[in-house]
Amino acid sequence: MDLTKFYQSAYNWILQTGPRLLAALLFFILAQWVVKMLKRWMTQALFKRNVHSSLKPFLISLSAAILQILVMLAVLQILRLELTVFAAIVGGISVAAGLALSGTLQNFTSGILILLLKPYRVDDIIIAQGQEGIVKSIQIFHTLLLTYDNKTVIIPNSKLSNDLIVNLSMEGTRRLDIQLHFSFDTAFEKIKQSMLSAINGFDAVLRDPEPVIGISEIQADGYQVELNIWLNTKDYYRSRSNLQERLMEVLKQSAIPAVSS
């Protein structure tokens, strides 16, 4: 082997490639420092904006991964390496993964939208997909709902972002409507006073808006009286049961029979 030719080839290769290697190395080191600074800045920005705790690490990790990919592509470009085959392989893998994970990606995208737009929050009471309960956790792919009979319902986020959601906690209060049917022999004013007596002694009933008592319908065998009152959403079901019991006792004490409810 001719060592002179070998040393000459190595020398020429170093002259041609060395500057690119050095530039790529320096760029990589500088880029890592920039990525680190951007991650720190993004963490502080997300903290100041009170972004959901489930979303913070994901956004930071996703941003860092994208930046690292861009850094590697830039390094390869500085080294003047052929990217056509690499791009084709990455594109093929991306298409295959997208087809295989289409449902998961839909849930993932929906989870991001829910965490950003906040149609509901943790501890809100919602009705969705035929289920009513308290939101216990909002994850990237699904939402955990705890029903009143202590069942945990796991709902994919894609179902929640593309369908109707009733948020019962957003306004903080709910209206309770109670309808009772009475005969014409019973004076409406007596019924009204008895109902007012029942709700006035009930602390859970809100005074603003004021309770409303009126005749909602007149039928052949009597008339229907409707009571509209407002309750705090979190105490709705417990207060409803207690109030109906209280109302029944007051009407019984007043000797007012209800035909049907």
C-alpha positions as CSV (number, residue, x, y, z in Angstrom):
1,M,0.0,0.0,0.0
2,D,1.3,3.4,-1.0
3,L,1.2,5.4,2.3
4,T,1.9,8.6,0.5
5,K,-1.2,8.3,-1.6
6,F,-3.2,7.4,1.5
7,Y,-2.0,10.4,3.4
8,Q,-2.6,12.6,0.5
9,S,-6.2,11.3,0.1
10,A,-6.8,11.7,3.8
11,Y,-5.4,15.2,3.7
12,N,-7.6,16.2,0.8
13,W,-10.7,14.7,2.5
14,I,-9.9,16.7,5.7
15,L,-9.5,19.9,3.7
16,Q,-12.8,19.3,1.9
17,T,-14.9,17.8,4.7
18,G,-13.2,19.2,7.8
19,P,-14.7,22.7,7.7
20,R,-18.2,21.3,7.1
21,L,-17.8,18.9,10.1
22,L,-16.5,21.7,12.3
23,A,-19.4,24.0,11.2
24,A,-21.9,21.2,11.8
25,L,-20.5,20.5,15.3
26,L,-20.5,24.2,16.2
27,F,-24.1,24.6,14.9
28,F,-25.3,21.5,16.8
29,I,-23.8,22.8,20.1
30,L,-25.3,26.2,19.6
31,A,-28.7,24.8,18.6
32,Q,-28.8,22.6,21.7
33,W,-28.3,25.7,23.8
34,V,-31.0,27.6,21.9
35,V,-33.4,24.6,22.3
36,K,-32.7,24.5,26.1
37,M,-33.4,28.2,26.4
38,L,-36.6,27.9,24.4
39,K,-37.8,25.1,26.6
40,R,-37.2,27.2,29.7
41,W,-39.0,30.1,28.2
42,M,-42.0,28.0,27.1
43,T,-42.3,26.4,30.5
44,Q,-42.4,29.9,32.1
45,A,-44.9,31.1,29.5
46,L,-47.3,28.1,30.0
47,F,-47.1,28.6,33.8
48,K,-48.0,32.2,33.6
49,R,-51.0,31.5,31.3
50,N,-52.3,28.8,33.7
51,V,-52.3,26.1,31.0
52,H,-53.8,22.8,32.1
53,S,-51.3,20.5,33.9
54,S,-51.9,17.6,31.5
55,L,-51.1,19.8,28.5
56,K,-47.9,21.5,29.8
57,P,-45.4,18.5,29.6
58,F,-46.9,17.4,26.3
59,L,-46.5,20.8,24.6
60,I,-43.0,21.2,25.9
61,S,-41.9,17.7,24.8
62,L,-43.6,18.1,21.4
63,S,-41.9,21.5,20.8
64,A,-38.5,20.1,21.9
65,A,-38.9,17.1,19.6
66,I,-39.8,19.3,16.6
67,L,-36.9,21.6,17.2
68,Q,-34.5,18.6,17.5
69,I,-35.7,17.3,14.2
70,L,-35.1,20.6,12.6
71,V,-31.6,20.8,14.1
72,M,-30.7,17.4,12.7
73,L,-32.0,18.3,9.3
74,A,-30.0,21.4,9.4
75,V,-26.9,19.5,10.4
76,L,-27.4,17.0,7.6
77,Q,-27.8,19.9,5.2
78,I,-24.5,21.5,6.4
79,L,-22.8,18.2,5.9
80,R,-24.3,18.1,2.4
81,L,-25.7,14.6,2.9
82,E,-28.3,13.4,0.5
83,L,-31.8,13.8,2.1
84,T,-34.0,12.4,-0.6
85,V,-33.9,8.8,0.6
86,F,-34.2,9.9,4.2
87,A,-37.2,12.1,3.4
88,A,-38.9,9.2,1.5
89,I,-38.4,6.8,4.4
90,V,-39.8,9.3,7.0
91,G,-42.7,10.1,4.7
92,G,-43.6,6.4,4.3
93,I,-43.4,5.8,8.0
94,S,-45.6,8.8,8.7
95,V,-48.3,7.7,6.3
96,A,-48.3,4.2,7.7
97,A,-48.4,5.4,11.3
98,G,-51.2,7.9,10.4
99,L,-53.4,5.2,8.9
100,A,-52.8,2.8,11.8
101,L,-53.4,5.4,14.5
102,S,-56.1,7.5,12.9
103,G,-58.6,6.9,15.8
104,T,-55.9,7.6,18.4
105,L,-54.8,10.7,16.7
106,Q,-58.4,11.9,16.5
107,N,-58.7,11.4,20.3
108,F,-55.4,13.1,20.8
109,T,-56.3,16.2,18.7
110,S,-59.7,16.4,20.4
111,G,-57.9,16.2,23.8
112,I,-55.7,19.2,22.9
113,L,-58.8,21.2,21.8
114,I,-60.6,20.4,25.0
115,L,-57.7,21.4,27.2
116,L,-57.2,24.6,25.2
117,L,-60.9,25.7,24.7
118,K,-62.1,24.4,28.0
119,P,-65.8,23.5,27.3
120,Y,-65.6,21.8,30.7
121,R,-63.1,21.6,33.5
122,V,-62.3,19.1,36.3
123,D,-65.1,18.9,38.9
124,D,-67.7,20.3,36.4
125,I,-71.0,18.3,36.2
126,I,-71.7,17.5,32.5
127,I,-74.1,15.4,30.4
128,A,-72.4,13.7,27.5
129,Q,-72.9,10.5,25.5
130,G,-75.9,9.7,27.6
131,Q,-74.0,9.9,30.9
132,E,-74.2,12.5,33.6
133,G,-71.6,12.9,36.2
134,I,-68.6,14.8,37.6
135,V,-65.5,15.3,35.5
136,K,-62.6,13.7,37.5
137,S,-59.8,14.0,35.0
138,I,-59.2,15.3,31.5
139,Q,-56.4,13.3,29.7
140,I,-54.9,13.7,26.3
141,F,-56.9,10.8,24.9
142,H,-59.9,10.5,27.1
143,T,-62.0,12.1,29.9
144,L,-62.9,10.3,33.1
145,L,-66.5,10.9,34.3
146,L,-67.8,9.8,37.8
147,T,-71.5,9.1,37.8
148,Y,-73.8,9.6,40.8
149,D,-74.0,5.9,41.4
150,N,-70.2,5.7,41.6
151,K,-69.4,4.4,38.2
152,T,-66.3,5.6,36.3
153,V,-67.0,6.3,32.7
154,I,-64.1,6.6,30.2
155,I,-65.2,8.7,27.2
156,P,-62.9,9.1,24.2
157,N,-62.2,12.8,23.6
158,S,-63.2,12.6,20.0
159,K,-66.7,11.7,21.1
160,L,-66.8,14.8,23.3
161,S,-65.4,17.3,20.8
162,N,-67.7,16.3,18.0
163,D,-71.0,15.8,20.0
164,L,-73.3,17.7,22.3
165,I,-72.1,18.5,25.8
166,V,-74.3,19.9,28.5
167,N,-72.2,21.7,31.1
168,L,-74.4,22.0,34.2
169,S,-71.7,23.7,36.3
170,M,-70.8,26.6,34.0
171,E,-73.5,28.9,35.3
172,G,-73.3,27.7,38.9
173,T,-77.0,27.3,39.4
174,R,-79.9,25.2,38.1
175,R,-83.6,25.6,38.0
176,L,-85.8,23.0,39.6
177,D,-89.3,22.7,38.2
178,I,-92.0,20.9,40.3
179,Q,-95.5,20.3,38.8
180,L,-98.5,19.2,40.9
181,H,-102.0,18.6,39.8
182,F,-104.9,19.9,41.9
183,S,-108.7,19.8,41.7
184,F,-110.8,22.9,41.1
185,D,-112.1,22.6,44.7
186,T,-108.7,23.7,46.0
187,A,-108.0,27.4,45.9
188,F,-104.9,28.4,44.1
189,E,-104.0,31.1,46.6
190,K,-104.0,28.5,49.4
191,I,-101.7,26.3,47.4
192,K,-99.4,29.2,46.6
193,Q,-99.1,30.3,50.2
194,S,-98.3,26.7,51.3
195,M,-95.6,26.3,48.7
196,L,-94.1,29.7,49.7
197,S,-94.1,28.6,53.3
198,A,-92.2,25.4,52.3
199,I,-89.5,27.1,50.3
200,N,-89.1,30.1,52.6
201,G,-88.0,27.7,55.3
202,F,-85.5,25.9,53.0
203,D,-82.0,27.5,53.0
204,A,-80.9,25.8,49.8
205,V,-83.4,27.7,47.7
206,L,-81.8,30.8,46.1
207,R,-83.6,34.2,46.4
208,D,-82.2,35.5,43.2
209,P,-83.8,34.8,40.8
210,E,-87.0,34.7,42.9
211,P,-89.1,31.6,43.1
212,V,-92.1,31.5,40.7
213,I,-95.4,29.8,41.4
214,G,-98.1,29.8,38.7
215,I,-100.8,27.8,36.9
216,S,-99.1,26.0,34.0
217,E,-102.1,24.2,32.6
218,I,-105.8,23.9,33.0
219,Q,-107.4,20.4,32.4
220,A,-110.9,19.0,32.6
221,D,-110.4,17.5,36.0
222,G,-108.4,20.3,37.6
223,Y,-105.4,22.5,37.0
224,Q,-101.6,22.1,37.2
225,V,-99.4,24.3,39.4
226,E,-95.7,24.7,38.6
227,L,-93.1,25.7,41.1
228,N,-89.8,27.1,39.6
229,I,-86.9,27.6,42.0
230,W,-83.1,28.0,41.7
231,L,-80.5,25.8,43.4
232,N,-76.7,25.6,43.4
233,T,-75.6,23.1,40.9
234,K,-73.4,21.0,43.3
235,D,-76.3,20.7,45.8
236,Y,-79.0,20.2,43.1
237,Y,-79.9,16.5,43.6
238,R,-79.7,16.5,47.4
239,S,-81.7,19.7,47.7
240,R,-84.3,18.5,45.2
241,S,-85.0,15.4,47.3
242,N,-85.1,17.3,50.6
243,L,-87.3,20.1,49.1
244,Q,-89.8,17.7,47.6
245,E,-90.1,15.9,51.0
246,R,-90.6,19.3,52.7
247,L,-93.2,20.4,50.2
248,M,-95.1,17.2,50.6
249,E,-95.2,17.6,54.4
250,V,-96.4,21.2,54.2
251,L,-99.2,20.4,51.7
252,K,-100.3,17.5,53.9
253,Q,-100.3,19.8,57.0
254,S,-102.4,22.3,55.0
255,A,-104.9,19.6,54.0
256,I,-104.2,20.2,50.3
257,P,-104.5,16.9,48.4
258,A,-102.6,16.7,45.1
259,V,-104.4,14.6,42.4
260,S,-101.1,13.6,40.7
261,S,-97.6,14.9,40.2
